[in-house]
Amino acid sequence: MNNKPNFVLLNNNFIDSKTATINIDNRGFLFGDGLFETCRFHQQRIINFDLHWDRLKMGANYLKISLPSKNILKKSAENLIIKNQTLDGLVKIHISRNTQSNGYLPVDLTKNDILIQTKNFPPRPLDDNLIICDYNPQIYNFKTLNSIPYILAKIFAHENNAIDSIMLDSEQNICETSSANIFWIKNNKIFTPNLDCSIINGTIRQSILAIKDLNISEGKYQISHLENADEVFITNCNLLIFPISTIAFRNKKNFYNINYKKTLVKKVEKLLKIEFKIF
């Protein structure tokens, strides 16, 4: 039996996760008016916090949501990790506007709720297959509370026995999966969509791009690039690097599968481990 404590930090108050509540006027609940970040931590040290902060700040500026300072927010997350006596896992920072509303208009732009949670790593997928879906990602490069396109893409994958769906933009460019960035390898060169493709600029994605020993090209790519790839892998702070063996592509009648190797992707994983010590 697990007797470890399980607290959340809600507006600087440690509260039992089973009794924590939000105000019914919270605009994150009413309108999806907010944003979030999910960070990996190892031995109670948050990985890549500066990159998470940069994305959070970009989103807050766009949505006109006020934030505490970077140091205060990081310290709050670290205090919760220590309070919950957890060595390794995920910490989620959830910021939503908490104020009465005049229709869609917030009455006070300065009020918000900050909820921080620690979570265990979810089970690593047993399968390693993706499927192309018809849902487009959001246009923002940060994580808002309006996650409907990603939820529908994840449901579509589940309905078709895949671990995730590959999302395309309105011009049919490859973007990302519902919860990860995507890379592929062709002739020893690595490719990935650029930020013009309405993708989330993942912290593991940024870490991989910073490795000097890798030959990486960012751009706008069509499905044919994945069809002709030698290897494919996806990345996020939970999975880190996850090789894909099969993608289901759609033609006019049904789906057809393409299988991939898993050889060079192990080099990427090794370099990421050496340079950033994140797993």
Backbone torsions as a table, in degrees:
resi	resn	phi	psi	omega
1	MET	NA	134.8	-177.8
2	ASN	-91.3	111.9	-179.4
3	ASN	-101.9	10.3	179.6
4	LYS	-64.7	147.5	178.5
5	PRO	-67.2	156.6	177.5
6	ASN	-139.2	89.3	-178.7
7	PHE	-106.3	156.2	164.1
8	VAL	-116.0	160.6	176.1
9	LEU	-110.6	108.3	-178.0
10	LEU	-115.2	111.1	-179.1
11	ASN	51.5	49.5	175.5
12	ASN	71.0	12.5	177.8
13	ASN	-115.1	128.5	173.9
14	PHE	-76.3	123.7	-176.6
15	ILE	-133.2	140.9	174.6
16	ASP	-57.0	131.6	-175.4
17	SER	-61.1	-24.1	-178.4
18	LYS	-77.3	-18.0	-176.3
19	THR	-116.0	-2.3	-178.2
20	ALA	-67.9	137.7	-179.8
21	THR	-137.8	162.8	173.1
22	ILE	-119.1	160.5	178.6
23	ASN	-69.5	142.7	179.6
24	ILE	-67.3	-15.5	175.7
25	ASP	-86.7	0.1	179.9
26	ASN	-59.6	122.6	-173.8
27	ARG	-76.1	-17.4	170.7
28	GLY	-64.4	-41.3	177.3
29	PHE	-70.1	-43.0	-174.6
30	LEU	-77.4	-40.1	-170.4
31	PHE	-129.6	0.7	-173.1
32	GLY	69.5	30.4	-174.0
33	ASP	-88.9	84.5	-179.3
34	GLY	173.2	-171.6	-177.8
35	LEU	-154.2	171.0	-176.8
36	PHE	-152.9	163.3	171.3
37	GLU	-138.4	142.0	174.0
38	THR	-119.0	118.6	-175.1
39	CYS	-111.8	146.7	173.4
40	ARG	-87.8	142.6	171.3
41	PHE	-131.4	147.2	-178.2
42	HIS	-133.9	128.1	-175.9
43	GLN	51.1	41.2	178.5
44	GLN	65.7	15.8	175.9
45	ARG	-107.4	123.6	-179.2
46	ILE	-73.8	129.6	-177.8
47	ILE	-88.4	134.4	173.5
48	ASN	57.5	36.0	-176.8
49	PHE	-60.8	-37.0	-179.2
50	ASP	-59.2	-39.4	178.9
51	LEU	-68.3	-40.0	176.7
52	HIS	-63.5	-41.5	-179.9
53	TRP	-63.3	-43.5	-179.1
54	ASP	-59.1	-42.2	-179.9
55	ARG	-70.5	-39.2	178.1
56	LEU	-63.8	-43.0	-179.7
57	LYS	-65.6	-41.1	177.4
58	MET	-59.0	-45.3	179.7
59	GLY	-66.3	-40.9	-179.5
60	ALA	-65.2	-40.0	177.6
61	ASN	-62.9	-41.4	-179.5
62	TYR	-66.2	-42.4	-177.5
63	LEU	-85.8	-3.5	-178.7
64	LYS	59.6	45.8	176.3
65	ILE	-108.7	132.7	-179.1
66	SER	-78.7	146.7	-179.1
67	LEU	-125.6	151.2	165.6
68	PRO	-70.7	175.6	178.9
69	SER	-69.2	160.9	179.4
70	LYS	-58.5	-44.3	-177.2
71	ASN	-65.3	-39.5	179.6
72	ILE	-66.0	-43.2	-178.5
73	LEU	-66.3	-42.5	178.9
74	LYS	-64.0	-43.6	179.9
75	LYS	-63.2	-39.5	178.5
76	SER	-61.1	-45.4	179.2
77	ALA	-63.7	-42.6	179.0
78	GLU	-63.4	-40.2	179.2
79	ASN	-62.6	-37.0	178.4
80	LEU	-68.7	-41.5	177.9
81	ILE	-57.7	-44.9	178.7
82	ILE	-66.2	-43.2	-179.5
83	LYS	-59.3	-38.2	-179.0
84	ASN	-86.5	2.2	175.2
85	GLN	54.3	44.2	-177.6
86	THR	-112.4	130.3	-179.4
87	LEU	-86.8	-45.1	-174.7
88	ASP	-134.2	140.5	178.5
89	GLY	163.9	-153.2	179.8
90	LEU	-121.8	143.6	173.9
91	VAL	-122.8	126.0	-176.8
92	LYS	-108.2	127.8	177.7
93	ILE	-107.9	118.5	-171.9
94	HIS	-121.3	116.8	-177.4
95	ILE	-121.1	123.0	-179.6
96	SER	-135.9	149.8	179.9
97	ARG	-73.3	128.1	179.8
98	ASN	-119.2	96.4	-179.1
99	THR	-162.9	156.9	173.7
100	GLN	-66.5	155.7	-172.8
101	SER	-121.2	142.7	168.7
102	ASN	-104.5	84.4	-168.3
103	GLY	67.1	-130.9	176.7
104	TYR	-78.6	-14.4	-174.9
105	LEU	-78.8	123.2	174.6
106	PRO	-69.1	139.8	178.9
107	VAL	-72.1	-35.4	-178.5
108	ASP	-136.6	114.8	-177.1
109	LEU	-73.3	-12.8	-173.3
110	THR	-91.6	-11.8	-175.6
111	LYS	-93.6	132.8	175.2
112	ASN	-149.8	165.4	172.7
113	ASP	-106.6	135.2	174.9
114	ILE	-118.5	115.1	179.7
115	LEU	-114.5	126.7	178.1
116	ILE	-121.9	132.2	-178.9
117	GLN	-130.2	148.1	167.7
118	THR	-105.4	145.0	-178.1
119	LYS	-137.6	146.7	170.6
120	ASN	-72.5	157.4	175.0
121	PHE	-64.1	132.5	173.6
122	PRO	-67.3	159.0	179.7
123	PRO	-56.5	137.2	176.8
124	ARG	-67.5	136.5	-177.7
125	PRO	-56.4	140.0	177.8
126	LEU	-79.1	-31.4	177.3
127	ASP	-97.1	172.0	-179.2
128	ASP	-143.0	49.9	-176.8
129	ASN	-122.9	147.7	178.3
130	LEU	-120.9	166.1	177.1
131	ILE	-141.6	144.8	176.2
132	ILE	-77.9	134.2	178.1
133	CYS	-121.1	177.1	-176.6
134	ASP	-101.8	5.4	-176.6
135	TYR	-91.4	133.6	179.9
136	ASN	-91.3	143.4	175.9
137	PRO	-72.7	168.7	175.1
138	GLN	-68.8	164.4	-178.9
139	ILE	-82.9	-8.9	-175.2
140	TYR	-87.7	150.3	176.1
141	ASN	-97.5	22.8	176.0
142	PHE	-136.8	171.2	-170.9
143	LYS	-97.3	105.5	176.3
144	THR	-91.8	170.3	178.1
145	LEU	-78.8	-6.6	175.7
146	ASN	-88.8	91.9	-173.4
147	SER	-107.5	17.7	-174.1
148	ILE	-55.8	-46.5	-179.6
149	PRO	-58.8	-37.6	-178.2
150	TYR	-74.2	-35.3	176.1
151	ILE	-63.1	-46.3	-179.9
152	LEU	-64.4	-38.0	178.0
153	ALA	-65.4	-38.2	179.0
154	LYS	-68.8	-40.7	177.0
155	ILE	-62.4	-42.4	178.9
156	PHE	-59.4	-42.8	178.3
157	ALA	-62.1	-45.5	-179.5
158	HIS	-61.0	-42.0	-179.4
159	GLU	-65.2	-22.9	-178.1
160	ASN	-110.9	21.6	173.8
161	ASN	59.2	37.1	174.5
162	ALA	-116.6	159.8	179.7
163	ILE	-80.8	-23.1	180.0
164	ASP	-165.2	165.8	179.0
165	SER	-110.5	143.0	172.2
166	ILE	-89.0	125.8	-177.5
167	MET	-99.5	142.4	179.3
168	LEU	-116.9	154.2	176.1
169	ASP	-87.1	-174.6	-175.2
170	SER	-65.8	-19.3	177.7
171	GLU	-97.9	11.4	178.6
172	GLN	67.1	25.1	172.5
173	ASN	-81.0	144.7	176.0
174	ILE	-65.6	133.2	179.3
175	CYS	-113.9	-76.9	-174.4
176	GLU	-164.8	177.9	169.1
177	THR	-90.9	-178.8	-178.4
178	SER	-64.9	-21.6	-174.9
179	SER	-141.8	14.7	-176.1
180	ALA	-154.9	156.8	169.8
181	ASN	-83.8	154.6	-176.5
182	ILE	-121.1	140.3	176.3
183	PHE	-130.6	155.4	171.2
184	TRP	-145.4	159.6	-175.6
185	ILE	-121.1	132.8	175.5
186	LYS	-139.4	121.7	-179.9
187	ASN	52.6	46.5	176.9
188	ASN	69.0	7.1	176.9
189	LYS	-109.2	141.9	-177.3
190	ILE	-100.9	138.7	179.9
191	PHE	-125.7	148.8	175.5
192	THR	-157.5	149.3	178.2
193	PRO	-62.8	148.1	177.3
194	ASN	-90.3	178.3	-173.8
195	LEU	-71.2	-14.1	175.7
196	ASP	-71.1	-9.4	-178.6
197	CYS	-91.3	19.4	177.5
198	SER	58.2	45.3	178.8
199	ILE	-102.9	160.0	169.1
200	ILE	-79.6	127.8	-179.0
201	ASN	-81.6	83.0	-173.6
202	GLY	-60.8	148.7	-178.9
203	THR	-68.6	-34.8	175.7
204	ILE	-70.9	-37.4	174.1
205	ARG	-56.0	-47.6	-179.5
206	GLN	-63.7	-37.5	178.8
207	SER	-64.4	-40.3	179.3
208	ILE	-66.8	-42.6	179.9
209	LEU	-63.2	-24.6	-178.2
210	ALA	-83.2	-7.4	-179.9
211	ILE	-77.8	115.4	-172.4
212	LYS	-69.1	-26.6	-176.0
213	ASP	-78.7	-0.9	-178.5
214	LEU	-103.6	141.5	178.2
215	ASN	-96.4	98.1	-172.4
216	ILE	-121.3	136.3	176.9
217	SER	-121.2	128.8	175.3
218	GLU	-103.2	142.1	178.7
219	GLY	-179.1	-167.0	174.8
220	LYS	-103.1	124.7	-173.6
221	TYR	-132.9	146.8	179.4
222	GLN	-95.0	172.0	-177.5
223	ILE	-58.1	-31.2	-178.5
224	SER	-58.4	-28.6	178.7
225	HIS	-66.7	-37.0	176.5
226	LEU	-71.8	-36.6	179.8
227	GLU	-62.7	-30.7	-177.4
228	ASN	-99.3	5.7	-176.6
229	ALA	-72.6	155.5	174.6
230	ASP	-87.8	-39.8	-179.7
231	GLU	-141.9	156.2	178.4
232	VAL	-139.4	140.2	171.8
233	PHE	-146.5	157.4	178.3
234	ILE	-120.1	158.9	-176.4
235	THR	-140.9	141.2	163.9
236	ASN	-159.8	178.3	-173.2
237	CYS	-74.2	-13.7	175.5
238	ASN	-87.9	-55.7	-177.8
239	LEU	-76.2	-22.2	-170.4
240	LEU	60.9	-100.0	175.9
241	ILE	-118.7	125.7	-175.6
242	PHE	-129.9	108.4	-179.6
243	PRO	-68.6	143.5	179.1
244	ILE	-108.2	134.5	179.8
245	SER	-98.0	-30.5	-173.6
246	THR	-142.8	139.6	170.0
247	ILE	-124.1	134.3	175.6
248	ALA	-94.5	116.2	177.5
249	PHE	-100.2	156.4	-176.1
250	ARG	-113.3	131.4	166.5
251	ASN	-108.9	-165.0	-174.0
252	LYS	-67.4	-23.8	-174.0
253	LYS	-105.8	-44.4	-175.0
254	ASN	-158.7	-168.2	179.1
255	PHE	-96.3	149.3	172.5
256	TYR	-132.9	145.7	-172.8
257	ASN	-103.6	145.2	171.5
258	ILE	-124.4	132.3	-177.8
259	ASN	-100.6	150.3	-174.9
260	TYR	-127.2	156.0	174.2
261	LYS	-81.1	170.8	177.4
262	LYS	-139.8	66.9	-176.2
263	THR	-116.9	-60.4	-177.4
264	LEU	-69.2	-25.7	-179.0
265	VAL	-61.6	-27.2	178.3
266	LYS	-66.5	-30.5	175.8
267	LYS	-66.1	-41.3	178.5
268	VAL	-61.5	-44.4	-179.9
269	GLU	-61.5	-42.1	-179.4
270	LYS	-65.2	-44.4	179.6
271	LEU	-64.1	-38.9	178.3
272	LEU	-63.0	-40.5	179.7
273	LYS	-65.7	-41.7	-178.2
274	ILE	-68.4	-45.8	-171.7
275	GLU	-77.9	-34.5	-172.4
276	PHE	-116.7	-10.5	175.7
277	LYS	50.4	47.8	-175.4
278	ILE	-105.0	2.2	173.4
279	PHE	-164.1	NA	NA
